[in-house]
Amino acid sequence: MRDEAEYTHLFAGAVGEKAIGESSAFYLCLPGTAERIAQAVPDAKIIMILREPAERAYSAHMLLVRDGRETLSFEEGLSQEEERRQQGFEPMWWYKELSLYYSQVKRYLEMFGTQQVKVLLYEELYAQPEQALRDVFAFLGVREDADINTSVRYNVAGLPKSRRLHTLLYKFIDSPNSLAKHIKPGLAWKAMGTLLLKPAPKMNPQTKAQLKAYFAEDVAKLEDLLHQDLLCWQYREPSIAYKP
């Protein structure tokens, strides 16, 4: 959506709802986005879900591999990241850059304040989804006793068992006049695409160690910013006392 009127029309059917919203993986990183949101919706509540930086970078790579958009290995993609950015590649290819959370989160906290920004850790959401979602409901001021169903995982990474069949399915799902969109919500049909996937391989341990060393300083700054330990990311020993 590049037109403001077209974007606003997305919410035309919302009448009397206590809270409405939408999401993007790129709002956090793109320059000027926080400012534009604050200008358009100054009382907006912002929810961020942060994943351990190295795993987030690898997951982005595997999603692009899954969809046939990435032809390089993860290590090659990392080495080409800056050149690709200069060539105009979209943020999905900014493997390391998007995982440097400190400045991105700081921008939103400065723009909206701590009362309007909630930061969730992906690992905690994955481990205890119901508890995390109840916290989100409280943050949004909506019913906290609503039914929760987290049985279906959406947009799962993996390697296609059949590239041709996988491509055909996604073309069918994403077609503007797709029959699938009239039978089931689009995301649910994309979840069905995971039946055509085999598990993604694990990240090379040496690559992961190198990335964790690269992200360590940024993670420490993020802990100070949030006044929260990030022990589940395993960037420091739990025996070290956390001092905000």
C-alpha positions as CSV (number, residue, x, y, z in Angstrom):
1,M,0.0,0.0,0.0
2,R,1.6,3.2,-1.2
3,D,-1.5,5.4,-1.2
4,E,-2.8,6.8,2.1
5,A,-6.4,6.6,1.0
6,E,-6.0,3.0,-0.1
7,Y,-4.4,2.2,3.2
8,T,-7.1,3.9,5.3
9,H,-9.7,1.9,3.3
10,L,-8.4,-1.3,4.8
11,F,-10.0,-0.3,8.0
12,A,-13.3,0.9,6.5
13,G,-15.2,-2.1,7.9
14,A,-14.1,-1.5,11.5
15,V,-17.0,-0.1,13.4
16,G,-17.1,0.0,17.2
17,E,-14.0,-2.2,17.8
18,K,-12.1,-1.4,20.9
19,A,-8.8,-1.9,19.1
20,I,-7.7,-2.4,15.5
21,G,-4.3,-2.7,13.9
22,E,-2.0,-4.3,11.4
23,S,1.6,-5.4,11.3
24,S,4.8,-5.3,9.2
25,A,8.2,-6.9,9.7
26,F,9.8,-3.7,8.3
27,Y,8.2,-1.0,10.4
28,L,10.9,-1.3,13.0
29,C,13.8,-0.8,10.7
30,L,12.7,1.6,7.9
31,P,13.8,5.2,8.6
32,G,11.0,7.7,9.3
33,T,8.4,5.1,9.9
34,A,8.0,5.7,13.7
35,E,7.7,9.5,12.9
36,R,5.0,8.9,10.3
37,I,3.0,6.6,12.6
38,A,3.2,9.1,15.4
39,Q,2.0,11.9,13.1
40,A,-0.9,9.8,11.8
41,V,-1.9,8.0,15.0
42,P,-0.2,9.7,18.0
43,D,-1.9,7.4,20.6
44,A,-1.0,4.2,18.7
45,K,0.2,1.3,20.8
46,I,3.3,-0.4,19.4
47,I,4.0,-4.2,19.9
48,M,7.4,-5.5,19.0
49,I,8.4,-9.2,18.8
50,L,12.2,-9.6,19.0
51,R,13.9,-12.9,18.2
52,E,17.5,-13.8,19.2
53,P,19.4,-11.8,16.6
54,A,21.4,-14.6,14.9
55,E,18.4,-16.9,14.6
56,R,16.3,-14.0,13.2
57,A,18.9,-13.4,10.5
58,Y,19.0,-17.1,9.6
59,S,15.2,-17.4,9.6
60,A,14.9,-14.5,7.2
61,H,17.4,-16.2,4.9
62,M,15.6,-19.5,5.0
63,L,12.2,-17.9,4.2
64,L,13.8,-16.4,1.1
65,V,15.3,-19.7,0.2
66,R,11.9,-21.4,0.7
67,D,10.3,-19.0,-1.7
68,G,13.0,-19.3,-4.3
69,R,14.2,-15.7,-3.9
70,E,17.6,-16.4,-2.3
71,T,20.1,-18.4,-4.3
72,L,23.2,-17.8,-2.1
73,S,24.2,-19.7,1.0
74,F,23.6,-17.9,4.4
75,E,27.3,-17.2,4.7
76,E,27.5,-15.8,1.1
77,G,24.4,-13.7,1.8
78,L,26.0,-12.2,4.9
79,S,29.1,-11.3,2.9
80,Q,27.0,-9.7,0.2
81,E,24.6,-7.8,2.5
82,E,26.2,-4.3,2.2
83,E,26.5,-4.6,-1.6
84,R,22.9,-5.7,-1.9
85,R,21.7,-2.8,0.2
86,Q,23.5,-0.4,-2.1
87,Q,21.8,-2.2,-5.0
88,G,18.4,-1.5,-3.5
89,F,17.6,-5.0,-2.1
90,E,14.6,-4.7,0.3
91,P,15.1,-5.2,4.1
92,M,14.4,-8.9,4.1
93,W,18.0,-9.3,2.7
94,W,19.5,-7.1,5.5
95,Y,20.3,-10.2,7.6
96,K,22.6,-8.5,10.1
97,E,21.2,-5.0,10.0
98,L,17.7,-6.0,11.0
99,S,18.9,-7.9,14.0
100,L,20.6,-4.8,15.5
101,Y,17.6,-4.0,17.6
102,Y,18.9,-1.3,20.0
103,S,18.6,1.8,17.8
104,Q,15.4,0.6,16.2
105,V,13.7,0.0,19.6
106,K,15.1,3.2,21.0
107,R,13.6,5.2,18.2
108,Y,10.1,4.0,19.0
109,L,10.5,4.4,22.8
110,E,11.6,8.0,22.3
111,M,8.7,8.7,19.9
112,F,5.9,7.0,21.8
113,G,7.1,6.4,25.4
114,T,7.2,3.3,27.5
115,Q,3.4,3.3,28.1
116,Q,2.7,2.9,24.4
117,V,5.4,0.4,23.5
118,K,5.4,-3.3,24.5
119,V,8.4,-5.5,23.7
120,L,7.9,-9.3,23.5
121,L,10.6,-11.9,23.1
122,Y,9.9,-14.4,20.4
123,E,11.3,-17.2,22.6
124,E,8.9,-16.4,25.4
125,L,5.9,-16.1,23.1
126,Y,6.8,-19.4,21.5
127,A,7.2,-21.1,24.9
128,Q,4.1,-19.7,26.6
129,P,1.9,-18.2,23.9
130,E,-1.3,-17.9,26.0
131,Q,0.4,-16.0,28.8
132,A,2.2,-13.7,26.4
133,L,-1.1,-13.0,24.5
134,R,-3.0,-12.3,27.8
135,D,-0.3,-9.7,28.5
136,V,-0.9,-8.2,25.1
137,F,-4.6,-8.1,25.6
138,A,-4.1,-6.2,28.9
139,F,-1.7,-3.8,27.1
140,L,-4.3,-3.1,24.5
141,G,-7.1,-2.7,26.9
142,V,-9.3,-5.5,25.4
143,R,-10.8,-8.6,26.9
144,E,-8.2,-10.7,28.5
145,D,-10.4,-13.8,28.7
146,A,-10.9,-14.2,24.9
147,D,-10.4,-17.7,23.5
148,I,-6.9,-18.3,22.2
149,N,-6.0,-20.9,19.5
150,T,-2.3,-21.1,18.7
151,S,-2.4,-24.6,17.1
152,V,-1.6,-23.4,13.6
153,R,1.9,-21.9,12.8
154,Y,2.0,-19.4,9.9
155,N,4.8,-18.6,7.5
156,V,7.0,-21.5,8.6
157,A,10.5,-21.7,7.1
158,G,11.7,-24.8,5.4
159,L,12.9,-26.3,2.2
160,P,10.2,-27.3,-0.4
161,K,9.9,-31.0,-1.0
162,S,8.9,-30.0,-4.6
163,R,9.9,-26.6,-5.8
164,R,7.4,-26.7,-8.7
165,L,4.4,-27.7,-6.5
166,H,5.4,-25.2,-3.8
167,T,5.6,-22.4,-6.4
168,L,2.2,-23.3,-7.9
169,L,0.6,-23.3,-4.5
170,Y,1.9,-19.9,-3.6
171,K,0.9,-18.4,-6.9
172,F,-2.6,-19.7,-6.3
173,I,-2.7,-18.3,-2.8
174,D,-1.4,-14.9,-3.8
175,S,-3.5,-14.4,-6.9
176,P,-5.8,-11.4,-6.5
177,N,-8.8,-13.4,-7.6
178,S,-7.7,-16.6,-5.9
179,L,-10.6,-18.9,-4.9
180,A,-8.6,-19.7,-1.8
181,K,-9.1,-16.3,-0.4
182,H,-12.9,-16.8,-0.5
183,I,-12.7,-20.2,1.2
184,K,-10.2,-19.7,4.0
185,P,-8.2,-16.7,5.3
186,G,-5.1,-16.3,3.2
187,L,-2.7,-16.9,6.1
188,A,-4.4,-20.2,6.9
189,W,-3.9,-21.4,3.3
190,K,-0.2,-20.3,3.5
191,A,0.0,-22.4,6.7
192,M,-1.2,-25.4,4.6
193,G,1.9,-24.8,2.4
194,T,4.0,-26.1,5.3
195,L,2.8,-29.6,4.4
196,L,5.0,-29.3,1.3
197,L,8.1,-28.4,3.3
198,K,10.8,-30.4,4.9
199,P,12.6,-28.9,8.0
200,A,15.2,-26.3,7.4
201,P,18.8,-27.3,8.2
202,K,20.4,-25.9,11.3
203,M,22.7,-22.9,11.1
204,N,26.4,-23.7,10.9
205,P,27.7,-23.5,14.5
206,Q,30.7,-21.5,13.5
207,T,28.6,-19.0,11.7
208,K,26.3,-18.7,14.7
209,A,29.2,-18.1,17.0
210,Q,30.5,-15.4,14.8
211,L,27.1,-13.7,14.6
212,K,26.6,-13.8,18.4
213,A,30.0,-12.1,18.8
214,Y,28.9,-9.5,16.3
215,F,25.6,-8.8,18.0
216,A,26.8,-9.0,21.7
217,E,27.4,-5.3,22.2
218,D,24.0,-4.4,20.7
219,V,22.2,-6.9,22.9
220,A,23.9,-5.5,26.0
221,K,22.7,-2.0,25.0
222,L,19.2,-3.3,24.4
223,E,19.2,-4.9,27.9
224,D,20.0,-1.5,29.4
225,L,17.4,0.2,27.3
226,L,14.7,-2.1,28.2
227,H,15.8,-2.6,31.9
228,Q,15.4,-6.3,31.2
229,D,17.7,-9.3,31.0
230,L,17.8,-11.3,27.9
231,L,19.1,-14.5,29.3
232,C,17.1,-16.7,27.0
233,W,19.2,-15.4,24.1
234,Q,22.3,-16.7,25.9
235,Y,24.6,-13.8,25.3
236,R,26.0,-13.9,28.9
237,E,26.2,-16.2,31.8
238,P,23.1,-16.2,34.1
239,S,25.3,-16.0,37.2
240,I,26.3,-12.4,36.3
241,A,23.9,-10.1,38.1
242,Y,22.0,-7.8,35.8
243,K,22.3,-4.1,36.6
244,P,19.9,-1.8,34.7
